[in-house]
Amino acid sequence: MITVFRDAWIVTQNDRREILRGDLAIDGERILSVGGRYGDAADEEIDCSGDILIPGLINTHTHVAMSVMKGVVDDLEFPDFLDKVFRIDADRTDADLALGTKIGCMEMMRSATTTFVDLYYSEDVIARAAQEAGLRGICCWCCLDEDKTTQKGNPVRNCKEFHRRFKGERKVVPGVGLQGVYVCNEETCVQAKEFSDEAGAPLTFHLSETVGEVNAHKKRYGLRPAEWLSHIGVLGPRDIAAHSSWVTMNEVRLMAEAGMSVSSCPVSNMKLATGGVCPVPEYEKAGVNVSLGTDGNTTNNTLDMIAEMKVLGLLQKHSRWDPTVALAQDLLDIVTRNGAKAVGMEGLLGSLEPGKYADVVVIDGGMPNVRPLVRENIVANLAYSLSQADVKTVMCQGDVVLRDREHTTLDPEEILPQAEDAWRSLCLR
Ligand SMILES: [Zn+2]
């Protein structure tokens, strides 16, 4: 099956960051050709004259199933926030998780995201719902100490069992998660890391989100969280550390030596007023791969990577009194190429190049907020002027999941009316 996107601006995000004008052809689930005129017969043609094609964005930190819990834990101190979330979480059913995942996936595809890294329990339910939505889930089963979880059984064993069942499933990458050093002792962390090594699976965890968490860890172990994780051998090239805001330069160096990635979550940090700003320029200079996450819908309260990208740039510039950091091209790299590297799929995702998976987003070039539109300002328009309202059509691994702003995989009329009942039953007790 050959699909051709005709006559678009193509923001390739290849090594030379070429912006081309022409056709993008897809064969099945992979990109066949980029730029120029595709002259051979096509099964489907999508007219994109004046529109912009970008690679699907990669959200490297979220808890997608929490999308059914919007607006229930806002404006609270961090410990009160956690208490309330954990209380609601304990009552959730598989149906709530599947519903939350579908709502979150619909929101993500409408805001140009085709791949997300999820950290939660019951990833089997989340993976199935994401498959139904047609998005790619890097589904990281959350491990924590057995005496601190509401999961049935041992979390590390549950994670391994999930991996066994979902390995090789289309658009699902089963991964390993750790909630964070505040509920994961050395044994849990090391077991998770060993399994990530054995399975070649991504390992993701919350790291140094709040200063309180850092101070408590230092008091208990004599080391800051990233120092301690390095000391016990948990840092490595498959790791994605979310937040990573309260770190020292020594920790930045250790994380760079490990070859790992961070997922900055600026909106979540600002909304919870956690104070620390992820030191993006220092990470990049040291060689840590910086990617971006929205975090969950209880802390953000959207999964909109377009908005998040702009906020990342604004926060970096504003907090450092320096408009020359976090440039438009850096921001676009962070949500595409760097995200692909973070999930270990840089050979398959993150740019529009022949042979890569066809994760393609069509941005409506007819919208006034992206005009004027010339080759010279496309990247700036994408970083600073774009809105999710501009997302027209989305393809993930060759499947069209949104066509002319209409969902093709999920039925909003069936799914969305269930949202309010689920919210009331979970959040109003
Ligand atoms: Zn999180």
Boltz pocket constraint, residues with backbone or C-beta under 6 A from the ligand:
constraints:
  - pocket:
      binder: B
      contacts: [[A, 61], [A, 62], [A, 63], [A, 206], [A, 242], [A, 295], [A, 296]]
      max_distance: 6.0
